[in-house]
């Protein structure tokens, strides 16, 4: 049903913005003001931005529980544009079904599954912008038939889905799904596995259970994934599983330098003034964010939006007004490397230590 390319995404987005303006209107009112490609792109934009920003619950609140049937709208768009990418169309149908069949929590497995398909979703959105017929309003399309798929029945023992074979090491090179721990970033391994389960037909409740168990505090993630999929197709062995554990939880790059067996997260490393350049060098590929000494609090707020692994704090610039924000950062899971000290810094470290967070004092080591 889609036509030949006629327009760009940017041109459609400009038309949408011109119609809706800068004021706030409900989803239902906004959808009614838009037509054709503008309506389709606006609907996809809202869902995909929420999914990829881990705010699926916001889409649920604004497009499902309000004055617009968002699932019906997304389903109609997905079916009309299925020719662009059937997998993305199925993901859209599955995602649109989710709020109708399951509760949408603040965090859920849905965004995790989508993260494997960011580029495909972007390409799908751009094709819809280019080719959707302006004469067709998605809201006027009939509701597509209910979406479903053949579901796998979990096995009574482990792994629950033995036909889902995932290759994590070279011995699993023949598996249908490849998630080699030597080349797959740790953050993408879960998404790779959960998509394999989804694609094979694992029921939604199994996907949710896998997600909860995998991200439970203190979980042995390798043991969890082995309960759901076949490791390397043969179940794996202790050596190969240890290799994957190391990939999922690599040692902190500062451990050897600090001569500690483990650097927990969060933690505080207290160093002499001027040591932050050395810390940044030793972090290698880990994400260290330097805090600006001219305005520590403002810089910390900016840094926390960058998902840092370590905050590099000039301790000789910390003032009393900065202490609470830095303490809050640590209590939310941030690791601090503090170089130098003031009275406020000394009080901050004492306050952090009182919470039970590990403090490694290396001020006298140069």
C-alpha positions in Angstrom: 0.0 0.0 0.0 3.0 2.3 0.4 3.9 4.6 -2.5 7.3 5.5 -4.1 9.4 7.8 -1.9 8.0 11.3 -2.0 9.4 13.2 1.0 12.0 13.2 3.7 11.5 12.5 7.4 12.8 16.0 8.2 10.1 17.5 5.9 7.4 15.5 7.5 8.6 16.4 11.0 8.6 20.1 10.0 5.0 19.8 8.9 4.0 18.1 12.2 5.7 20.8 14.3 4.1 23.5 12.3 0.6 22.0 12.9 1.1 21.2 16.6 3.2 24.1 17.6 4.9 24.4 21.0 1.9 24.2 23.3 0.7 21.0 25.0 -2.3 19.1 23.7 -3.6 15.6 24.5 -2.6 12.7 22.3 -6.2 12.5 20.9 -6.3 16.1 20.0 -2.9 16.0 18.4 -3.7 13.0 16.3 -6.9 14.6 15.1 -5.0 17.6 13.8 -2.7 15.5 11.7 -3.3 13.7 8.5 -1.7 11.1 6.3 2.0 10.7 6.6 2.2 13.3 9.3 -0.2 11.2 11.5 1.7 8.0 10.9 5.2 9.5 11.6 3.9 11.3 14.7 2.5 8.1 16.1 5.6 6.1 15.4 7.9 8.9 16.7 6.1 8.9 20.1 6.2 5.2 20.6 9.8 4.7 19.5 11.2 7.7 21.4 9.6 6.3 24.6 10.8 2.8 23.9 14.4 3.8 23.2 14.5 6.3 26.1 13.3 3.5 28.5 10.0 5.4 29.0 7.5 2.9 27.7 5.3 3.6 30.7 5.0 7.2 29.5 3.6 6.0 26.2 1.2 3.8 28.1 0.0 6.7 30.1 -0.4 9.1 27.2 -1.5 6.9 24.4 -3.3 4.0 25.9 -5.0 5.2 29.1 -6.1 8.6 27.7 -8.2 9.8 24.7 -6.4 7.9 22.0 -6.3 4.2 21.2 -2.5 4.1 20.6 -2.3 0.3 20.3 -4.9 0.3 17.5 -3.1 3.2 15.7 0.3 1.6 15.9 -1.1 -1.8 14.8 -2.7 -0.2 11.7 0.5 1.5 10.8 2.6 -1.6 11.3 0.4 -3.8 9.1 0.2 -1.1 6.3 4.0 -0.7 6.3 4.8 -4.4 6.9 6.6 -4.7 3.5 9.3 -2.3 4.8 10.5 -4.7 7.5 8.4 -7.6 8.7 10.4 -8.0 11.9 9.9 -4.4 12.9 6.3 -4.7 12.0 5.9 -7.7 14.3 7.8 -5.9 17.1 5.4 -3.0 16.7 2.4 -5.3 16.9 3.8 -7.1 19.9 4.6 -3.8 21.7 1.1 -2.4 20.9 -0.4 -5.6 22.3 1.6 -5.5 25.5 -0.4 -2.7 27.4 -3.7 -4.6 26.5 -2.5 -7.9 28.0 0.1 -7.0 30.7 0.7 -4.2 33.1 3.3 -1.6 32.0 5.8 -0.9 34.9 8.3 1.9 35.1 10.9 -0.5 33.7 10.2 -3.6 31.6 11.6 -6.1 29.2 10.0 -4.3 26.2 12.7 -1.6 25.7 15.4 -4.1 26.3 14.2 -6.2 23.4 13.9 -3.1 21.1 17.5 -2.0 21.8 18.8 -4.6 19.4 16.8 -3.0 16.6 17.5 0.8 16.8 18.8 1.1 13.3 16.0 -1.0 11.8 13.4 1.0 13.7 15.0 4.2 12.4 15.0 3.0 8.8 11.3 1.8 9.2 10.3 5.3 10.5 12.1 7.0 7.6 10.5 4.8 5.0 7.0 5.5 6.4 7.8 9.2 6.3 8.9 8.9 2.7 6.2 6.5 1.3 3.0 6.8 3.4 0.1 8.0 1.2 -1.0 11.4 2.3 -4.6 10.4 1.4 -4.7 7.7 4.1 -5.1 8.7 7.8 -4.0 5.8 10.0 -6.8 6.5 12.3 -9.3 5.7 9.6 -7.8 2.4 8.7 -9.8 -0.7 10.0 -8.3 -2.4 13.1 -6.1 -5.2 11.9 -6.8 -8.8 13.1 -5.4 -9.6 16.5 -1.7 -10.3 16.4 -0.2 -13.5 17.6 2.5 -16.1 16.9 3.1 -19.7 17.5 4.4 -20.0 21.1 7.1 -22.4 22.4 6.1 -24.5 25.3 8.8 -24.2 28.1 10.5 -27.5 28.9 10.0 -28.9 32.4 13.7 -28.8 33.1 16.6 -26.6 32.1 17.1 -25.0 29.8 13.5 -24.0 29.5 13.9 -23.4 25.7 16.5 -25.9 24.6 15.9 -25.3 20.9 17.1 -21.7 21.3 20.9 -22.2 20.9 23.1 -19.3 21.5 26.8 -19.2 20.7 28.9 -17.4 23.3 32.3 -18.9 22.5 34.0 -20.3 19.4 32.6 -23.8 20.3 29.1 -22.4 19.7 29.9 -21.0 16.3 27.3 -23.4 14.7 24.4 -22.0 16.8 21.6 -20.2 15.0 22.1 -17.1 17.3 25.6 -15.7 17.8 26.4 -13.6 20.8 30.1 -14.2 21.1 31.4 -12.8 24.4 34.7 -11.8 22.8 33.0 -9.4 20.3 29.6 -8.6 21.8 29.5 -5.6 24.2 28.3 -6.8 27.7 25.4 -4.4 27.6 24.1 -6.0 24.4 24.3 -9.6 25.5 20.9 -9.6 27.3 19.2 -8.0 24.3 20.7 -10.6 22.0 19.3 -13.4 24.2 15.9 -12.0 24.8 15.4 -11.3 21.1 16.4 -14.9 20.3 13.8 -16.1 22.8 11.1 -13.7 21.4 11.8 -14.6 17.8 11.6 -18.3 18.7 8.2 -17.8 20.3 8.9 -17.7 24.0 5.7 -16.5 25.8 5.6 -13.1 27.2 5.5 -14.3 30.8 8.8 -16.2 30.1 10.4 -13.1 28.7 9.4 -11.2 31.8 10.7 -13.9 34.1 14.0 -14.0 32.3 14.3 -10.2 32.5 13.5 -10.2 36.2 15.9 -13.0 37.1 18.8 -11.7 34.9 18.7 -8.2 36.4 18.0 -9.2 40.0 20.6 -7.7 42.3 23.4 -10.2 42.9 22.2 -12.6 40.2 24.6 -15.0 38.5 23.6 -13.9 35.0 25.3 -16.8 33.3 23.4 -19.3 35.5 20.2 -17.4 34.7 20.7 -17.5 30.9 21.6 -21.2 31.1 18.2 -21.8 32.6 16.5 -20.3 29.5 18.7 -21.1 26.5 21.2 -23.7 25.4 24.7 -22.3 26.0 26.8 -22.9 22.9 24.3 -25.5 21.9 25.8 -28.2 24.2 25.2 -26.6 27.6 28.7 -25.2 28.0 31.3 -26.1 30.6 32.8 -24.3 33.6 35.7 -22.8 31.5 33.4 -21.3 28.8 30.9 -20.0 31.4 33.7 -18.4 33.3 34.8 -16.6 30.1 31.3 -15.3 29.7 31.1 -14.2 33.3 34.3 -12.2 32.8 32.9 -10.5 29.7 29.6 -9.6 31.6 31.4 -8.4 34.7 34.9 -7.3 33.7 37.2 -6.2 36.5 37.3 -2.5 37.2 40.3 -1.0 35.4 41.5 0.7 38.6 41.7 -2.5 40.7 45.3 -3.5 39.7 46.6 0.1 40.2 44.9 0.3 43.6 46.1 -3.2 44.5 42.7 -4.4 45.6 41.0 -7.7 44.7 37.7 -6.0 43.9 36.4 -2.4 43.5 32.7 -2.6 44.3 30.2 -0.2 42.8 29.6 2.3 44.2 32.9 3.1 45.9 35.1 6.1 46.6 38.8 6.3 45.7 40.5 9.1 47.6 43.7 10.3 46.0 46.3 13.1 46.2 45.6 16.3 44.4 46.5 16.2 40.8 45.9 12.5 40.4 42.8 12.7 38.2 44.7 12.7 34.9 46.3 9.4 35.9 42.9 8.0 36.8 41.4 9.1 33.4 44.3 7.4 31.6 43.9 4.1 33.5 40.2 4.0 32.9 40.8 3.2 29.3 37.5 2.5 27.6 35.5 3.0 30.7 33.5 6.2 30.9 35.0 8.7 33.3 33.5 12.2 33.5 35.7 15.0 34.8 33.9 17.4 37.2 34.6 21.1 36.6 36.2 22.7 39.6 34.7 26.1 39.0 31.1 24.8 39.7 31.2 21.3 41.1 27.4 20.9 41.7 26.4 22.1 38.2 29.0 19.9 36.7 27.9 16.8 38.6 24.3 17.3 37.5 25.5 17.4 33.9 27.8 14.4 34.3 25.0 12.2 35.8 23.1 12.6 32.6 26.0 10.9 30.7 25.7 7.6 32.5 29.3 7.7 33.8 31.3 4.7 35.2 33.4 7.1 37.4 33.1 10.7 38.4 36.5 12.4 38.5 36.0 14.9 41.4 38.6 17.7 42.2 38.4 17.3 45.9 40.2 20.5 46.6 37.3 22.4 45.0 34.5 20.7 46.9 32.5 23.0 49.2 29.7 22.4 51.7 27.1 23.2 49.2 28.3 20.3 47.0 28.3 17.6 49.6 24.7 16.5 49.5 24.6 16.2 45.7 27.8 14.1 45.7 26.5 11.9 48.5 23.3 11.4 46.6 25.3 10.5 43.5 27.1 7.8 45.4 24.0 6.5 47.0 22.5 6.2 43.5 25.3 3.9 42.5 28.1 6.2 41.2 31.8 5.6 41.9 33.8 8.7 42.8 37.5 9.3 42.2 38.3 12.2 44.5 41.7 14.0 44.2 42.7 16.5 46.9 40.7 17.6 49.9 39.0 20.4 51.7 37.1 20.4 55.0 34.0 19.8 53.0 35.6 16.9 51.2 36.7 15.2 54.4 33.2 15.5 55.8 31.8 14.2 52.5 34.0 11.1 52.7 33.1 10.5 56.3 29.4 10.7 55.5 29.8 8.3 52.6 31.8 5.8 54.7 29.0 6.0 57.4 26.6 4.6 54.8 28.7 1.5 54.4 30.1 2.4 50.9 33.7 1.3 50.4 36.2 4.1 50.7 39.8 3.4 49.5 42.1 6.0 50.9 45.3 6.4 48.8 46.1 10.1 49.5 49.6 9.2 50.7 50.4 7.1 47.6 51.9 8.9 44.7 
